[in-house]
């Protein structure tokens, strides 16, 4: 998979993965006062991607076992590296 990010000015970027859907994803940094909270942070996208992969795997297993769901929600929680250092 190839991923490309293009700077949009300020602290904003647009990212695209070329081997997937090709849908552009907006990102911005939360480390700068220039951020407008109009897009996800890159670390948030990693957490969402991980949760999405796990949720899709579980759903696939359940479907193979002929277990049909009416609703399903998976929540993943992880600590950021700097938060882990503070808790030592």
HUHUCOR-V946390 format. One record per residue. N is the residue number from 1. RES is the residue in three letters. PHI is phi in whole degrees, -180 to 180 (none if undefined). Layout:
BEGIN
n=N res=RES phi=PHI
n=N res=RES phi=PHI
END
This chain:
BEGIN
n=1 res=UNK phi=none
n=2 res=UNK phi=-116
n=3 res=UNK phi=-119
n=4 res=UNK phi=-128
n=5 res=UNK phi=-120
n=6 res=UNK phi=-122
n=7 res=UNK phi=-69
n=8 res=UNK phi=-103
n=9 res=UNK phi=98
n=10 res=UNK phi=60
n=11 res=UNK phi=-115
n=12 res=UNK phi=-100
n=13 res=UNK phi=-138
n=14 res=UNK phi=-118
n=15 res=UNK phi=-116
n=16 res=UNK phi=-139
n=17 res=UNK phi=-100
n=18 res=UNK phi=-80
n=19 res=UNK phi=-97
n=20 res=UNK phi=-108
n=21 res=UNK phi=-74
n=22 res=UNK phi=78
n=23 res=UNK phi=-76
n=24 res=UNK phi=-71
n=25 res=UNK phi=-121
n=26 res=UNK phi=-82
n=27 res=UNK phi=-139
n=28 res=UNK phi=-149
n=29 res=UNK phi=-85
n=30 res=UNK phi=-93
n=31 res=UNK phi=-91
n=32 res=UNK phi=-126
n=33 res=UNK phi=-66
n=34 res=UNK phi=-74
n=35 res=UNK phi=-66
n=36 res=UNK phi=-108
n=37 res=UNK phi=55
n=38 res=UNK phi=-103
n=39 res=UNK phi=-148
n=40 res=UNK phi=-74
n=41 res=UNK phi=-84
n=42 res=UNK phi=-55
n=43 res=UNK phi=-66
n=44 res=UNK phi=-65
n=45 res=UNK phi=-67
n=46 res=UNK phi=-64
n=47 res=UNK phi=-63
n=48 res=UNK phi=-64
n=49 res=UNK phi=-62
n=50 res=UNK phi=-63
n=51 res=UNK phi=-62
n=52 res=UNK phi=-64
n=53 res=UNK phi=-63
n=54 res=UNK phi=-64
n=55 res=UNK phi=-62
n=56 res=UNK phi=-68
n=57 res=UNK phi=-64
n=58 res=UNK phi=-62
n=59 res=UNK phi=-62
n=60 res=UNK phi=-63
n=61 res=UNK phi=-63
n=62 res=UNK phi=-64
n=63 res=UNK phi=-64
n=64 res=UNK phi=-65
n=65 res=UNK phi=-90
n=66 res=UNK phi=60
n=67 res=UNK phi=-99
n=68 res=UNK phi=-103
n=69 res=UNK phi=-107
n=70 res=UNK phi=-95
n=71 res=UNK phi=-155
n=72 res=UNK phi=-161
n=73 res=UNK phi=-141
n=74 res=UNK phi=-116
n=75 res=UNK phi=-118
n=76 res=UNK phi=-118
n=77 res=UNK phi=-126
n=78 res=UNK phi=-143
n=79 res=UNK phi=-95
n=80 res=UNK phi=-73
n=81 res=UNK phi=-56
n=82 res=UNK phi=-66
n=83 res=UNK phi=-69
n=84 res=UNK phi=-64
n=85 res=UNK phi=-66
n=86 res=UNK phi=-70
n=87 res=UNK phi=-96
n=88 res=UNK phi=-73
END
